[in-house]
């Protein structure tokens, strides 16, 4: 992973492959942002004019590279757009800095060191720049071990690819205070957090033939051993003995049997316990209700919720948060075969409820239902499930925003607020009572499908049926932002994004601080 350091040198004196500065849109053209004073001085105070000559406007996400002026140790200046310049006395918001830093880090792919002289006026700004740069520097390393090795045997080619396309090796923050505890904490937190977001990204990007339920479970067990967590894995025999009909029903069509993983972090002084439940369909063909061509090519990403939960629990352990956090990874592969669940079959779920399966491609809610019921038996203060659950949520909110549904309005507001704090786009969604009747079944307690319109809400209503009385519950449908199959932007790469990891970690932090009810 990219190294993160705090520099005591000025932007002009720091040796690096490039120095990154911010440029904003001013009323009369581009203006150089705070943090770039030393670089501007090397250009005789005319850096903004030079950038304008080169076509820079300061628009958000814009990148302009130019040779450094004499007096700078770095040979290249990279100016990244910040958008509209803030009013006098105001600073740039955290997400603007995060995205700018990520854009710059991507532009420096293959470089050894980048000096980031962006507006870092306090620890909060340093946090945003640090996170953005590290998140933006991500590149899927086929040999990293998460989800298996897809690296070719051509060592010379691999070496050249890493040199040309590998991530920026080091991010040096200019403007922080290396001896200040607050800034040291920024480095420690950003390094741990982004390492785990990248773990989630690696798992999501791993091919399904290398990351089946057993392989995913093995990754969790290895991480638990490394970070002092408790891990328990239920294999197909234990699942059958325990009556986990939802997970078994989804996984029975595959030669790769399902798993339920419990991975737990505890703190001796914790006052609250959170249970996180992740959908982990390592490949989703749709089962007998087969997905059509064009809808199944990226379905290795259908375990993004479990990856997010896994990463969040490990992050909490690395940060030593004063909260108890239990992750439940409901892992299965949804495949068609002679042994697969058929539309019309009835499954007996964990806890005793029965479900008529009307569509085998609505499988995520089945594995989640088992895991939510099991998580509820431990009486946590709140349960949050995370899943790439419905295409309907993508239609409603697009590819960059996840939906939030809960059984408690205050908790829904908290989740929305927490996501906003870390820069993850989300939107509160309702659970209308009138949609509940649609999941009634003549042959079972429930059906796994209801009204077509409002399908994302119907899925939430289904899951709510498995939440024990008295437990606060939230559901994050990350179907849109979990996998980016277009081009990278800001600090978001192509492929697995690690959506919801930062939201879950921030929720854990706020819970540790006493902000959860």
ROZA-288680 format. One line per 8 residues: number of its first residue (from 1); their letters; for each residue x, y, z of C-alpha. Coordinates in steps of 0.5 Angstrom, whole numbers, m for minus. Layout:
BEGIN
NUM) a) X/Y/Z ~ ... .
END
This chain:
BEGIN
1) xxxxxxxx) 0/0/0 ~ 2/7/m1 ~ 6/10/5 ~ 4/16/8 ~ 8/21/11 ~ 8/28/14 ~ 14/33/12 ~ 17/38/15 .
9) xxxxxxxx) 20/41/9 ~ 17/47/5 ~ 14/45/m2 ~ 19/48/m5 ~ 25/44/m2 ~ 22/37/m2 ~ 25/32/m6 ~ 19/29/m10 .
17) xxxxxxxx) 17/26/m17 ~ 12/32/m17 ~ 9/37/m12 ~ 1/38/m12 ~ m2/44/m11 ~ m9/46/m11 ~ m12/51/m16 ~ m19/54/m16 .
25) xxxxxxxx) m24/58/m20 ~ m24/65/m19 ~ m28/71/m21 ~ m23/73/m26 ~ m19/66/m28 ~ m16/61/m24 ~ m13/62/m17 ~ m8/59/m13 .
33) xxxxxxxx) m10/55/m7 ~ m7/56/0 ~ m1/51/1 ~ 2/53/m5 ~ 5/59/m3 ~ 12/57/m4 ~ 11/54/m11 ~ 8/60/m13 .
41) xxxxxxxx) 14/64/m11 ~ 18/60/m15 ~ 14/62/m21 ~ 15/69/m19 ~ 8/70/m16 ~ 5/68/m23 ~ 3/61/m23 ~ m4/62/m24 .
49) xxxxxxxx) m2/66/m30 ~ 2/60/m33 ~ m4/55/m31 ~ m9/60/m35 ~ m4/60/m41 ~ m4/52/m41 ~ m12/52/m41 ~ m13/51/m33 .
57) xxxxxxxx) m19/54/m30 ~ m19/51/m23 ~ m25/47/m25 ~ m26/41/m20 ~ m22/35/m22 ~ m18/38/m28 ~ m11/36/m28 ~ m5/41/m31 .
65) xxxxxxxx) 2/39/m31 ~ 8/43/m32 ~ 15/43/m31 ~ 18/46/m25 ~ 21/53/m24 ~ 28/54/m22 ~ 28/53/m14 ~ 24/47/m13 .
73) xxxxxxxx) 27/41/m12 ~ 21/37/m15 ~ 22/37/m23 ~ 14/37/m24 ~ 8/41/m21 ~ 1/38/m22 ~ m4/43/m21 ~ m11/40/m19 .
81) xxxxxxxx) m18/43/m20 ~ m22/45/m13 ~ m28/48/m16 ~ m30/55/m14 ~ m26/59/m10 ~ m29/59/m3 ~ m31/66/0 ~ m26/70/4 .
89) xxxxxxxx) m25/67/11 ~ m28/60/9 ~ m24/54/7 ~ m25/48/2 ~ m30/43/5 ~ m27/36/6 ~ m30/32/0 ~ m27/37/m5 .
97) xxxxxxxx) m20/36/m2 ~ m21/29/m1 ~ m23/28/m9 ~ m18/33/m11 ~ m12/29/m7 ~ m15/23/m10 ~ m15/26/m17 ~ m8/28/m16 .
105) xxxxxxxx) m6/21/m14 ~ m9/17/m20 ~ m5/22/m24 ~ 2/21/m21 ~ 1/13/m22 ~ 8/10/m23 ~ 11/15/m19 ~ 15/14/m13 .
113) xxxxxxxx) 13/20/m9 ~ 8/26/m9 ~ 9/32/m5 ~ 2/34/m3 ~ 2/42/m2 ~ m6/42/m2 ~ m10/47/3 ~ m8/43/10 .
121) xxxxxxxx) m10/48/15 ~ m12/44/21 ~ m13/36/22 ~ m19/36/19 ~ m17/38/12 ~ m11/34/13 ~ m15/28/14 ~ m19/29/8 .
129) xxxxxxxx) m13/30/4 ~ m9/24/7 ~ m15/19/6 ~ m17/22/m2 ~ m9/21/m4 ~ m9/14/m1 ~ m16/12/m4 ~ m14/15/m10 .
137) xxxxxxxx) m7/11/m11 ~ m10/4/m10 ~ m9/m1/m16 ~ m11/m8/m16 ~ m5/m12/m15 ~ m6/m19/m18 ~ m1/m22/m13 ~ m3/m19/m7 .
145) xxxxxxxx) m6/m25/m4 ~ m13/m22/m2 ~ m18/m27/m6 ~ m12/m31/m10 ~ m6/m30/m15 ~ m8/m28/m22 ~ m1/m25/m24 ~ 2/m28/m30 .
153) xxxxxxxx) 8/m32/m31 ~ 12/m26/m35 ~ 16/m23/m29 ~ 19/m18/m34 ~ 12/m16/m36 ~ 10/m15/m29 ~ 15/m11/m27 ~ 14/m6/m33 .
161) xxxxxxxx) 7/m6/m31 ~ 8/m4/m24 ~ 13/1/m26 ~ 8/4/m31 ~ 1/3/m28 ~ 3/2/m21 ~ 0/6/m15 ~ 4/12/m13 .
169) xxxxxxxx) 9/9/m8 ~ 9/15/m2 ~ 5/21/m1 ~ 8/27/3 ~ 3/32/6 ~ 6/39/6 ~ 3/43/11 ~ 2/39/17 .
177) xxxxxxxx) 5/39/24 ~ 9/32/24 ~ 10/33/32 ~ 3/35/33 ~ m1/29/36 ~ m7/31/32 ~ m3/30/26 ~ 0/24/28 .
185) xxxxxxxx) m7/21/29 ~ m9/23/22 ~ m3/19/19 ~ m5/13/23 ~ m12/13/22 ~ m12/14/15 ~ m7/9/14 ~ m11/4/18 .
193) xxxxxxxx) m18/6/14 ~ m15/6/7 ~ m11/m1/8 ~ m18/m4/10 ~ m22/0/4 ~ m17/m3/0 ~ m18/m10/3 ~ m25/m10/1 .
201) xxxxxxxx) m23/m7/m6 ~ m19/m13/m7 ~ m24/m18/m5 ~ m29/m15/m10 ~ m24/m15/m16 ~ m22/m22/m15 ~ m25/m27/m20 ~ m30/m31/m17 .
209) xxxxxxxx) m27/m38/m19 ~ m21/m36/m14 ~ m26/m33/m9 ~ m31/m37/m7 ~ m35/m38/0 ~ m29/m42/3 ~ m24/m38/0 ~ m27/m32/3 .
217) xxxxxxxx) m28/m35/10 ~ m21/m37/10 ~ m19/m29/9 ~ m23/m27/15 ~ m20/m33/19 ~ m13/m30/17 ~ m14/m23/18 ~ m18/m25/25 .
225) xxxxxxxx) m11/m29/27 ~ m7/m23/25 ~ m11/m17/29 ~ m13/m21/35 ~ m20/m22/33 ~ m25/m28/34 ~ m27/m32/28 ~ m32/m37/27 .
233) xxxxxxxx) m34/m41/21 ~ m40/m45/20 ~ m39/m50/14 ~ m45/m53/10 ~ m46/m59/15 ~ m46/m54/21 ~ m51/m49/17 ~ m55/m55/16 .
241) xxxxxxxx) m55/m57/23 ~ m57/m50/25 ~ m63/m49/21 ~ m60/m44/16 ~ m65/m45/10 ~ m64/m39/7 ~ m56/m39/6 ~ m57/m46/4 .
249) xxxxxxxx) m62/m45/0 ~ m58/m40/m4 ~ m52/m44/m4 ~ m55/m51/m6 ~ m54/m50/m13 ~ m47/m49/m13 ~ m41/m54/m12 ~ m38/m49/m8 .
257) xxxxxxxx) m42/m50/m1 ~ m44/m44/3 ~ m41/m41/9 ~ m43/m36/15 ~ m37/m33/18 ~ m38/m29/25 ~ m32/m24/26 ~ m32/m20/33 .
265) xxxxxxxx) m28/m15/36 ~ m29/m13/43 ~ m26/m8/47 ~ m26/m9/55 ~ m28/m2/56 ~ m34/m2/51 ~ m41/1/53 ~ m44/m1/46 .
273) xxxxxxxx) m45/m7/41 ~ m46/m6/34 ~ m47/m12/29 ~ m46/m11/22 ~ m49/m16/17 ~ m46/m17/10 ~ m49/m20/4 ~ m43/m24/1 .
281) xxxxxxxx) m46/m28/m6 ~ m39/m29/m9 ~ m42/m30/m16 ~ m49/m29/m17 ~ m52/m32/m24 ~ m59/m31/m21 ~ m60/m38/m20 ~ m66/m42/m24 .
289) xxxxxxxx) m68/m35/m25 ~ m62/m34/m29 ~ m60/m27/m31 ~ m59/m25/m38 ~ m53/m23/m42 ~ m50/m16/m40 ~ m53/m17/m33 ~ m48/m22/m30 .
297) xxxxxxxx) m41/m20/m32 ~ m39/m16/m26 ~ m43/m21/m21 ~ m37/m23/m18 ~ m38/m16/m14 ~ m45/m19/m11 ~ m41/m20/m4 ~ m39/m12/m3 .
305) xxxxxxxx) m43/m12/3 ~ m39/m18/6 ~ m33/m14/4 ~ m35/m8/7 ~ m37/m11/14 ~ m31/m15/14 ~ m26/m9/13 ~ m30/m5/18 .
313) xxxxxxxx) m29/m10/23 ~ m22/m10/22 ~ m21/m3/22 ~ m24/m2/29 ~ m19/m7/31 ~ m13/m3/28 ~ m16/3/31 ~ m17/0/38 .
321) xxxxxxxx) m24/3/38 ~ m28/3/45 ~ m34/m1/42 ~ m36/m8/41 ~ m37/m10/33 ~ m39/m17/31 ~ m39/m18/23 ~ m43/m23/20 .
329) xxxxxxxx) m41/m25/13 ~ m47/m29/9 ~ m43/m33/4 ~ m46/m37/m2 ~ m45/m38/m9 ~ m52/m37/m13 ~ m52/m42/m19 ~ m57/m46/m23 .
337) xxxxxxxx) m56/m54/m23 ~ m60/m60/m22 ~ m60/m59/m14 ~ m61/m51/m14 ~ m67/m48/m11 ~ m73/m47/m16 ~ m78/m42/m16 ~ m84/m44/m12 .
345) xxxxxxxx) m80/m48/m7 ~ m81/m46/0 ~ m75/m45/5 ~ m75/m46/12 ~ m71/m40/15 ~ m66/m40/21 ~ m71/m38/27 ~ m77/m42/24 .
353) xxxxxxxx) m80/m37/19 ~ m82/m40/12 ~ m81/m36/5 ~ m83/m38/m1 ~ m78/m37/m7 ~ m82/m33/m13 ~ m75/m31/m16 ~ m68/m34/m14 .
361) xxxxxxxx) m65/m28/m17 ~ m68/m25/m10 ~ m63/m29/m6 ~ m59/m23/m2 ~ m65/m22/2 ~ m65/m30/4 ~ m58/m30/6 ~ m59/m24/10 .
369) xxxxxxxx) m65/m26/13 ~ m61/m32/16 ~ m55/m28/19 ~ m60/m22/21 ~ m64/m27/26 ~ m57/m30/28 ~ m54/m23/30 ~ m61/m21/34 .
377) xxxxxxxx) m60/m27/38 ~ m54/m23/41 ~ m58/m17/43 ~ m53/m12/40 ~ m55/m5/41 ~ m56/m4/33 ~ m56/m8/27 ~ m54/m5/20 .
385) xxxxxxxx) m54/m10/14 ~ m50/m8/8 ~ m52/m11/1 ~ m52/m10/m7 ~ m59/m12/m6 ~ m63/m9/m11 ~ m63/m6/m18 ~ m69/m2/m16 .
393) xxxxxxxx) m64/2/m12 ~ m60/4/m18 ~ m66/6/m22 ~ m68/10/m16 ~ m61/13/m14 ~ m56/12/m19 ~ m49/9/m19 ~ m46/13/m14 .
401) xxxxxxxx) m51/14/m8 ~ m54/8/m3 ~ m60/8/0 ~ m62/8/7 ~ m68/4/11 ~ m69/3/18 ~ m74/1/23 ~ m72/8/27 .
409) xxxxxxxx) m73/15/24 ~ m67/18/29 ~ m62/12/27 ~ m64/13/19 ~ m62/20/20 ~ m56/18/24 ~ m54/14/18 ~ m55/19/13 .
417) xxxxxxxx) m51/24/17 ~ m45/19/18 ~ m45/18/11 ~ m44/25/9 ~ m39/26/14 ~ m34/21/11 ~ m36/23/4 ~ m41/17/2 .
425) xxxxxxxx) m47/19/m2 ~ m53/16/1 ~ m61/18/1 ~ m66/16/7 ~ m71/12/4 ~ m78/10/7 ~ m81/3/8 ~ m88/4/7 .
433) xxxxxxxx) m93/0/10 ~ m98/m1/4 ~ m92/m5/1 ~ m92/m10/6 ~ m98/m14/4 ~ m95/m15/m3 ~ m90/m21/0 ~ m95/m25/3 .
441) xxxxxxxx) m95/m32/1 ~ m101/m37/1 ~ m96/m43/2 ~ m91/m40/7 ~ m90/m34/12 ~ m87/m29/7 ~ m85/m29/m1 ~ m78/m26/m3 .
449) xxxxxxxx) m82/m22/m8 ~ m87/m17/m8 ~ m90/m11/m12 ~ m85/m9/m18 ~ m85/m2/m17 ~ m81/0/m11 ~ m77/m6/m11 ~ m72/m4/m7 .
457) xxxxxxxx) m77/m2/m1 ~ m80/m8/m2 ~ m73/m12/0 ~ m72/m7/6 ~ m79/m9/8 ~ m77/m17/7 ~ m71/m16/12 ~ m75/m12/17 .
465) xxxxxxxx) m79/m18/18 ~ m73/m22/21 ~ m71/m16/26 ~ m72/m18/33 ~ m77/m14/37 ~ m73/m8/41 ~ m67/m8/36 ~ m65/m2/32 .
473) xxxxxxxx) m64/m4/25 ~ m61/0/19 ~ m60/m3/12 ~ m56/0/7 ~ m57/m2/m1 ~ m50/m1/m4 ~ m52/m4/m11 ~ m50/3/m14 .
481) xxxxxxxx) m44/5/m12 ~ m41/m2/m10 ~ m38/m3/m17 ~ m35/2/m22 ~ m36/m1/m29 ~ m34/6/m32 ~ m28/10/m31 ~ m25/12/m25 .
489) xxxxxxxx) m26/19/m22 ~ m24/23/m16 ~ m21/18/m11 ~ m26/12/m14 ~ m23/7/m18 ~ m25/3/m23 ~ m28/m4/m21 ~ m29/m5/m13 .
497) xxxxxxxx) m30/1/m9 ~ m30/m1/m2 ~ m37/3/m1 ~ m40/3/6 ~ m33/2/9 ~ m32/9/11 ~ m39/10/14 ~ m39/4/18 .
505) xxxxxxxx) m32/6/21 ~ m35/13/23 ~ m41/10/26 ~ m37/5/30 ~ m33/11/32 ~ m39/15/34 ~ m42/9/38 ~ m35/9/42 .
513) xxxxx) m36/16/43 ~ m43/15/46 ~ m47/18/40 ~ m51/12/39 ~ m57/13/43 .
END
